[in-house]
């Protein structure tokens, strides 16, 4: 889901960044030419 609410604390992304860093992954913001953006987490390995 997504939200357009302006009343958040912004802590969610900070927590995600800490988790990503702890695992040695990378996170990036990808902006669409059509509008909007998404966060991409890379470096995650699939469990076998």
VEXFIBA-876315 format. One record per residue (C-alpha): x, z, y; residue number from 0. Coordinates in steps of 0.1 Angstrom, whole numbers. Example, Ala and Ser with C-alpha at 12.3 -4.5 7.8 and 13.67 -1.06 7.14 Angstrom:
BEGIN
<node px="123" pz="78" py="-45" pos="0"/>
<node px="137" pz="71" py="-11" pos="1"/>
REM end
This chain:
BEGIN
<node px="0" pz="0" py="0" pos="0"/>
<node px="9" pz="0" py="36" pos="1"/>
<node px="-1" pz="18" py="68" pos="2"/>
<node px="-2" pz="10" py="105" pos="3"/>
<node px="-6" pz="46" py="115" pos="4"/>
<node px="15" pz="58" py="144" pos="5"/>
<node px="12" pz="95" py="136" pos="6"/>
<node px="38" pz="98" py="108" pos="7"/>
<node px="69" pz="119" py="109" pos="8"/>
<node px="92" pz="91" py="97" pos="9"/>
<node px="107" pz="113" py="70" pos="10"/>
<node px="97" pz="90" py="42" pos="11"/>
<node px="124" pz="64" py="49" pos="12"/>
<node px="150" pz="91" py="54" pos="13"/>
<node px="143" pz="105" py="20" pos="14"/>
<node px="144" pz="70" py="4" pos="15"/>
<node px="178" pz="64" py="21" pos="16"/>
<node px="192" pz="96" py="7" pos="17"/>
<node px="180" pz="87" py="-28" pos="18"/>
<node px="194" pz="52" py="-25" pos="19"/>
<node px="228" pz="65" py="-12" pos="20"/>
<node px="230" pz="91" py="-40" pos="21"/>
<node px="226" pz="64" py="-67" pos="22"/>
<node px="250" pz="39" py="-50" pos="23"/>
<node px="223" pz="14" py="-43" pos="24"/>
<node px="217" pz="-5" py="-11" pos="25"/>
<node px="187" pz="-8" py="12" pos="26"/>
<node px="180" pz="-35" py="38" pos="27"/>
<node px="151" pz="-45" py="61" pos="28"/>
<node px="140" pz="-81" py="56" pos="29"/>
<node px="119" pz="-96" py="84" pos="30"/>
<node px="96" pz="-124" py="77" pos="31"/>
<node px="93" pz="-154" py="101" pos="32"/>
<node px="55" pz="-153" py="95" pos="33"/>
<node px="55" pz="-116" py="107" pos="34"/>
<node px="60" pz="-83" py="90" pos="35"/>
<node px="89" pz="-69" py="72" pos="36"/>
<node px="99" pz="-53" py="39" pos="37"/>
<node px="125" pz="-29" py="26" pos="38"/>
<node px="146" pz="-43" py="-3" pos="39"/>
<node px="166" pz="-19" py="-26" pos="40"/>
<node px="194" pz="-36" py="-45" pos="41"/>
<node px="219" pz="-24" py="-71" pos="42"/>
<node px="193" pz="-8" py="-93" pos="43"/>
<node px="201" pz="-13" py="-130" pos="44"/>
<node px="174" pz="-18" py="-156" pos="45"/>
<node px="174" pz="8" py="-184" pos="46"/>
<node px="180" pz="-6" py="-218" pos="47"/>
REM end
